Amino acid sequence: MMGLYRLSVVLHILSASVWLGHMFFWSVFVGPVTKRIHPPQTGHLLRQSSLRFGGLGWPALFMLFITGIVMLHQHGVTWQEFFSGELFLSPFGRALRIKFLLVSCMVLYQLFIGHRPAPRLIYLNMLIALAILWVSVLLVRAPGVLI
């Protein structure tokens, strides 16, 4: 079973890298570049055609969800502990709750703002992404430090 856990960790890290890397790349580099293309209609067409082919965000998020469940199961977390809230009373559970809250904020951002122009909100979303990375490291290395 340790092989399944290690595979889940690797896939979780790769999925997080794809999800966040894709977001940062498009927000910091591609978005501003497409705004400078002349005529503006060409930049808009390029952006629209790239969105038509779909992003990497939702598949990566799905993989994060699945690998997260596997890793929690490997840590001995049961569905009963999860749904009763008992899990969230421990230092590990409180740190996990912070991570879930931050991820939920990013998912809500994507559902309601998505690819619409939001020049200032995208930076808040990126800050939340960095906070997720920080909490994730503490969750694994020192869960009691957060709460």
C-alpha positions as CSV (number, residue, x, y, z in Angstrom):
1,M,0.0,0.0,0.0
2,M,2.9,2.3,0.5
3,G,3.4,2.3,-3.3
4,L,-0.1,3.6,-3.8
5,Y,0.6,6.4,-1.3
6,R,3.8,7.4,-2.9
7,L,2.1,7.4,-6.4
8,S,-0.7,9.5,-5.0
9,V,1.8,12.0,-3.5
10,V,3.7,12.3,-6.8
11,L,0.4,12.7,-8.8
12,H,-0.8,15.3,-6.3
13,I,2.3,17.4,-6.6
14,L,2.3,17.1,-10.4
15,S,-1.4,18.1,-10.5
16,A,-0.8,21.0,-8.2
17,S,2.1,22.1,-10.3
18,V,0.0,21.9,-13.5
19,W,-3.0,23.7,-11.9
20,L,-1.0,26.5,-10.3
21,G,1.6,26.8,-13.0
22,H,-1.0,27.0,-15.7
23,M,-2.8,29.8,-13.8
24,F,0.4,31.8,-13.1
25,F,1.7,31.4,-16.7
26,W,-1.5,32.6,-18.3
27,S,-2.1,35.4,-15.7
28,V,1.5,36.8,-15.6
29,F,2.7,36.2,-19.2
30,V,0.1,35.3,-21.8
31,G,-2.7,37.5,-20.6
32,P,-0.7,40.7,-20.7
33,V,1.0,39.8,-24.0
34,T,-2.4,39.2,-25.8
35,K,-3.5,42.6,-24.7
36,R,-0.6,44.2,-26.5
37,I,-1.1,42.5,-29.9
38,H,-2.2,44.8,-32.7
39,P,-4.8,44.9,-33.9
40,P,-6.6,44.2,-30.6
41,Q,-9.1,41.9,-32.4
42,T,-6.2,39.5,-33.2
43,G,-5.2,39.3,-29.5
44,H,-8.8,38.8,-28.5
45,L,-9.2,36.0,-31.2
46,L,-6.0,34.3,-30.0
47,R,-7.3,34.4,-26.4
48,Q,-10.7,33.1,-27.3
49,S,-9.3,30.3,-29.4
50,S,-7.0,29.2,-26.6
51,L,-10.0,29.1,-24.2
52,R,-12.0,27.0,-26.6
53,F,-9.6,24.1,-26.4
54,G,-10.1,24.1,-22.6
55,G,-7.8,24.5,-19.8
56,L,-5.8,22.3,-17.6
57,G,-7.3,23.6,-14.4
58,W,-10.4,21.4,-14.0
59,P,-8.6,18.1,-14.9
60,A,-5.8,18.9,-12.5
61,L,-8.3,19.8,-9.8
62,F,-10.1,16.5,-10.3
63,M,-6.8,14.7,-10.0
64,L,-6.0,16.6,-6.8
65,F,-9.3,15.6,-5.4
66,I,-8.8,11.9,-6.1
67,T,-5.2,11.8,-4.9
68,G,-6.2,13.8,-1.8
69,I,-8.8,11.2,-0.9
70,V,-6.3,8.4,-1.4
71,M,-3.7,10.1,0.8
72,L,-6.2,10.8,3.6
73,H,-7.2,7.2,3.5
74,Q,-3.6,6.1,3.7
75,H,-3.2,8.4,6.7
76,G,-6.0,6.4,8.4
77,V,-8.8,9.0,8.0
78,T,-12.2,7.4,7.6
79,W,-15.3,8.8,6.0
80,Q,-17.0,8.8,9.4
81,E,-14.2,11.1,10.9
82,F,-14.4,13.3,7.9
83,F,-18.2,13.8,7.7
84,S,-18.7,14.0,11.5
85,G,-16.1,16.7,11.8
86,E,-14.1,14.7,14.2
87,L,-11.1,14.9,11.9
88,F,-11.0,18.7,12.0
89,L,-10.5,18.8,15.8
90,S,-6.8,17.6,15.6
91,P,-3.9,19.9,14.6
92,F,-3.7,18.0,11.3
93,G,-7.5,18.4,10.7
94,R,-7.4,22.1,11.5
95,A,-4.6,22.6,9.0
96,L,-6.5,20.5,6.5
97,R,-9.6,22.7,7.1
98,I,-7.5,25.8,6.2
99,K,-6.3,24.2,3.0
100,F,-9.9,23.2,2.1
101,L,-11.1,26.7,2.7
102,L,-8.4,28.2,0.5
103,V,-9.0,25.7,-2.3
104,S,-12.7,26.4,-2.1
105,C,-12.0,30.1,-2.5
106,M,-10.0,29.3,-5.7
107,V,-12.7,27.1,-7.0
108,L,-15.4,29.7,-6.4
109,Y,-13.2,32.3,-8.1
110,Q,-13.0,30.0,-11.2
111,L,-16.7,29.3,-11.2
112,F,-17.8,32.9,-10.9
113,I,-15.0,35.0,-12.4
114,G,-13.3,32.4,-14.5
115,H,-11.6,33.8,-17.6
116,R,-13.4,37.1,-17.5
117,P,-11.1,40.2,-17.0
118,A,-10.5,40.7,-13.3
119,P,-7.2,42.6,-13.1
120,R,-7.0,42.9,-9.3
121,L,-8.9,39.7,-8.3
122,I,-6.5,37.5,-10.2
123,Y,-3.7,38.7,-7.9
124,L,-5.8,37.8,-4.9
125,N,-6.4,34.4,-6.4
126,M,-2.6,34.0,-7.0
127,L,-1.9,34.9,-3.4
128,I,-4.4,32.3,-2.3
129,A,-2.6,29.8,-4.5
130,L,0.7,30.6,-2.7
131,A,-1.0,30.3,0.7
132,I,-2.3,26.8,-0.4
133,L,1.3,25.8,-1.1
134,W,2.5,27.1,2.3
135,V,-0.3,25.4,4.2
136,S,0.3,22.1,2.2
137,V,4.0,22.1,3.3
138,L,3.1,22.8,6.9
139,L,0.4,20.2,6.7
140,V,2.9,17.5,5.8
141,R,5.9,18.7,7.9
142,A,4.4,20.5,10.9
143,P,0.5,20.5,11.1
144,G,0.5,21.8,14.7
145,V,2.3,25.0,13.7
146,L,-0.8,26.4,11.9
147,I,-3.3,26.3,14.8
